[in-house]
Amino acid sequence: MSLLKVEHICKSFGKTEVLKDISFEMEKSNVLSIIGSSGSGKTTLLRCLNFLERADKGSISIEGKKIYDGEDSSFLKPEVLRKNRLYFGMVFQSFNLFPQYTALGNVMLARQLEAKKDPLYKEKKKEMLEGIEAEAVELLKQMGLADRMNNYPHQLSGGQCQRVAIARALAMKPDILCFDEPTSALDPELTGEVLKVIRALAEQKATMIIVTHEMAFARDVSSEVMFMDQGYVLEKGPSKELFENPREDRTKQFLSRFREGNA
């Protein structure tokens, strides 16, 4: 059984159709990169998976359990959305860190808020918070930020902020970690820092969906690549196969620029 199954997702903004009957599946421990020109619907698809946008039609299932159905309004209840959003961790282009919290505080915050909902929180508050802090410290060490834990976002470089954002997403222990152009706001040197972290996560068999314009990275790190164009999924397949032998003319045209740049 696939970890993630997306069926017939459609999304419009006004009269503009952004996603047109999107269906795909994804296995656990795989890395799926979504590529395509700007405006092809990549980010909107990711936002629908994270329930930051609501798909007009279609369904989303995790391990056979339906967590969204565009025909069933019960999935839109705030408590249901909050619960189902936890299946996905989201890393944004622009970090979205809270400026008033340190790196450590940013990583701990969401877990602390979840812990407060636990019926045993008052009784076991100290123990719970110590556990959350210990896990956050380990994640920041994993991101190479052991000496930056008490720094605030304005004291960190863009690459460091993005690594804090990755640690924050991992802290919630999502089934799938999603990246929306994680390096688009970074200069080339800092881009390398972040891609190195994502590559390490792939080697650790983290399940990830990555919207990216970094073609060489998508080719080398991904298990599969999905090419989107004008709201459609035109092609999806094993990374090496799609890059070396794309079937669709539009995919060939898109990837020809990448090949020319690497000739």
Buried (B, 14 or more C-beta within 10 A) or exposed (E): EBBBBBBBBBBBEEEEBBBBBBEBBBEBEBBBBBBBEEEBBBBBBBBBBBBBBEBBBBBBBBEEEBBBBBEEEEBEEEEBBEEBBBBBBBBBBEBEBEEEBBBBBBBBBBBBEBBEEEEEBEEBEEEBBEEBBEBBBBBBEBBBBEEBBEBBBEEBBBBBBBBBBBBBBBBBEBBBBBBBBBBEBBEEEBBEBBBEBBBEBBEEEBBBBBBBBBBEBBBBBBBBBBBBBBBBBBBBBEBEEBBEEBEEEBBEEBBEEBEEEEE
